[in-house]
Amino acid sequence: MRSPIAVCLILAACLLPGPRQAMAQSGSPDPVFDDVHFARWSADGAGTHFNWNVSLSETLLSTHQRLFSRVVMNVGGEELARRRGQGQFLMMIQLTDEKGAVWQHHYPIDLETIAEGVKGNDYQYVQPFFVLPGDYTVLLALFDTASEEHTVTRRKLHVRQLRSDPLHGAWRNLPAVEFLEPCDPPDAWFLPMIRGKLDLPVKTKHPVQIDLLVNLTPTDRFAGSSRAQNVNMSVLIPVVKVLSAVNWGDAKLNVELLDLSRNRVVYRQDNVRDIDWGRAGFRLAQTAPGVIDVKSLANHRYSASFFVNEVKRRITAPLSPGQPRAVIVLSSTISFRPEVELHPIEAGLPRGTRIFYLRYQMPRIIAGARSGRGSGEIPVPPRLGPLTDDLEPLLKGLSPQLFDVTNAGEFRKALARIFDGVAAL
């Protein structure tokens, strides 16, 4: 089997910049399509035979709480070798909805700079996109700018509504289609250039104080694994983004990102309406929670105590008389090393305070991370027997409401229940 010489990451992606990525539901045209007269030759149906194949994936719910699909295009290496040195190959995608609105995107392969020896390798291009429920006609095309040869294939895409959606209406103001492009972590986790925003209002009876405490450190079993770190962040950071974008009304949200491996706060932002990703992303890029260096190893035995102290600090911070408080603890399942000292919180829960523990099990499929070719699954470190959680016993004295989450659908349900719990305070 030939190996692709280039693979575009399918889920770890950032939204295409530029004015043509309009928010309007009427579509988003790409001017290159007019330049090459796409409408004329795509309607003819006739074209050149190319050694290529295409596929369109099923639609899934991402951790960002958006539906997504992807187009995969494979071009034979001999096709590239035969045209090497002249012009470009344009890989072109057009989606048209039931009302005739059109969204277009293209990706160029520079044939003038392509390397020798390309004949023995295929080129794979993967284009992800967010999409709303509905029916779409998808045109996938390949165009040679030097010879003006072209080929086009047609697909149908049916995007179903979520069954019994607990967050009905969250997509009401989103564009129907948003194309995405690859980018590197930490932007790959947060997707800072997404312009579509979820509509998640929470009506509270009182001006609730909400503290979101996020443990960024993966379980010690995978300490030092960059892949485990990437999988962990690819789940937690999108959750942070969703929670920080909620319209909490009169409530006030504070966010704190914790690195338990180094006993430090990576990032803190008070009274959040949207995360300041410029600052938060910079701080995350400077650290790798869970990757313990020699200097930090000596203090690692106190990492559980650091977590406990941060929780206690939040639940005992001064509030206005009668003001309720909600603390949301977000973490993946974590087991500490044997030498780590575990001392559960003994102080009782202050009146008017609720604790929500959102616990992610290490999932097999995660939106926002790098996937294997064509599988749609995210490689994760092998399971070494059942994963126990050492954070839950630390919180037991606070009677937290626990949500075990393994996928985006379960997270959506947990979100709705957390919103109800905060609204009831």
HUWOJO-V546649 format. One record per run of one state. SS is the DSSP state (alpha for helix, beta for strand, coil for the rest). FROM is the first residue (numbers start at 1). TO is the last residue. If there is no record, write none. Layout:
ss->SS from->FROM to->TO
ss->SS from->FROM to->TO
//
This chain:
ss->coil from->1 to->3
ss->beta from->4 to->4
ss->coil from->5 to->12
ss->beta from->13 to->15
ss->coil from->16 to->26
ss->beta from->27 to->28
ss->coil from->29 to->30
ss->alpha from->31 to->35
ss->coil from->36 to->37
ss->alpha from->38 to->44
ss->coil from->45 to->51
ss->beta from->52 to->56
ss->coil from->57 to->59
ss->beta from->60 to->61
ss->coil from->62 to->66
ss->beta from->67 to->75
ss->coil from->76 to->76
ss->alpha from->77 to->83
ss->coil from->84 to->87
ss->beta from->88 to->97
ss->coil from->98 to->101
ss->beta from->102 to->110
ss->coil from->111 to->117
ss->alpha from->118 to->120
ss->coil from->121 to->121
ss->beta from->122 to->131
ss->coil from->132 to->133
ss->beta from->134 to->144
ss->coil from->145 to->149
ss->beta from->150 to->159
ss->coil from->160 to->176
ss->beta from->177 to->182
ss->coil from->183 to->186
ss->alpha from->187 to->190
ss->coil from->191 to->200
ss->beta from->201 to->201
ss->coil from->202 to->208
ss->beta from->209 to->215
ss->coil from->216 to->219
ss->alpha from->220 to->222
ss->coil from->223 to->225
ss->alpha from->226 to->244
ss->coil from->245 to->246
ss->beta from->247 to->247
ss->coil from->248 to->251
ss->beta from->252 to->259
ss->coil from->260 to->263
ss->beta from->264 to->269
ss->coil from->270 to->276
ss->alpha from->277 to->285
ss->coil from->286 to->293
ss->alpha from->294 to->297
ss->coil from->298 to->299
ss->alpha from->300 to->316
ss->coil from->317 to->324
ss->beta from->325 to->332
ss->coil from->333 to->352
ss->beta from->353 to->360
ss->coil from->361 to->370
ss->beta from->371 to->371
ss->coil from->372 to->377
ss->beta from->378 to->378
ss->coil from->379 to->389
ss->alpha from->390 to->398
ss->coil from->399 to->400
ss->beta from->401 to->405
ss->coil from->406 to->407
ss->alpha from->408 to->423
ss->coil from->424 to->425
//
